[in-house]
Amino acid sequence: MRAKLRREFRMMFDRACAGLGLVLLSPLFAVIAIAVKLQDGGPVFYSQSRIGRGFKPFRLYKFRSMVPHADRIGRPLTAPQDQRLTTVGKVLRRFKLDELPQLINVVKGEMQLVGARPEVDRYVRMFPLEYAAVLRDRPGITDPASLVFRHEDELLARENPERDYIERILPAKLKISLEYARCRHLGSDLAVILGTVFGASRLPSWIAANSKQGYGLDSHR
């Protein structure tokens, strides 16, 4: 019962914060939208099917950072120096501004502010046991794994980035997300949000200390 109440409170809190964020950030949204549109005349937003709580698919929103139809003309992951990235898109990705439209997903109740990042169905099916646990809750805009792998594209192998992601990066991210879910609280969530906003690329020590396994960071720093 307490867990259910906590979940409902967190959803209401997240939706209120996301709604306020959309209002306060509306001028920035307008500037980004104009910049993306002027870049090549293509659509401002990009949406993709991701898997949410209880394995229910939903449409995730982003500011478009790549050329139109980029998902049809290249690899499913963005590798370093990917030619599909636009000039504006590189700036958006550097500062994680392309993720801001996911506040809409939070308002809709599909995502939360802090939670494991949502993945495409193909990758979810590769790790059924892990995602059965992860997707008991809504996916999030950011989480500790997002901090650790803030510059994920720079860590991927150039020769075969997708294989490297599946065999090394994604398992590590799932491990971090699952461990964090066991000990998270409002204070730790706020620390993760602040770390995301201010560009942290590692966990605050007092969060990492909650895990005896140290979130498995040693081999990924």
Steps between C-alpha positions, in 0.01 A plus 500: 500500500780740591682418177186579302453831681865592439462417132185712469657791687810483281285500187306807615822675602670417170203612291473829689874566462495405132200724434671790674818426308317513168359842588829645626703354215256599225725788378792255471273252321410771250865590433598135452201435274593795277865390485411141409253616234742749344777238488346299216126565493422159647271420794580649840422189701601137469299220657577133534322201653651401835394246760349634821366369826358149477655462152245745359634690196476878475633779280806675641553862393826682427613808314631369170880498502566303181409534135141405411442123481843432654370173648451368146845582365744382765571308815244495784753660736683829466873444469774763549515746210173363360439679171124498557526751786412856407700800621216604728453139607860472621446796732169362624653162577805647668281675756223234499250760377357255247349308794289792629180403311485189717346728762189446287533125555521565874185714497322223309600251771716291266831593662635638826775753564743243645491143376673257267516632146240344267629272226372377166320165493791319334740568787237436767439152360873424533487548879155372605579427865667835563224696329230305681642662815584840349159545341307450821531877508483768232820576308658838563669799339815442701645266761843411644584298189437811290762685707759225474446462125438868430740483204392155390568554131868564579525166682359287220738304282533659158507171310173357633331744740176304523671178607702695756182659631322166534792309652654766726313830539137389537570223757695751710220756476241242603709397798529860616128569449390186684728568793390863525132400495553304822627795703366813331326775693401860439840636599689265268261581216562872547876435499469312170291780347750765611785287371327476163434875481854596596675247281627247754645184348526292818285429802519700821702284741219486755270340242757253375580405859151354537607214275745235616575434134577865435261488203763312303673824404861398533529368146301781341653823631 
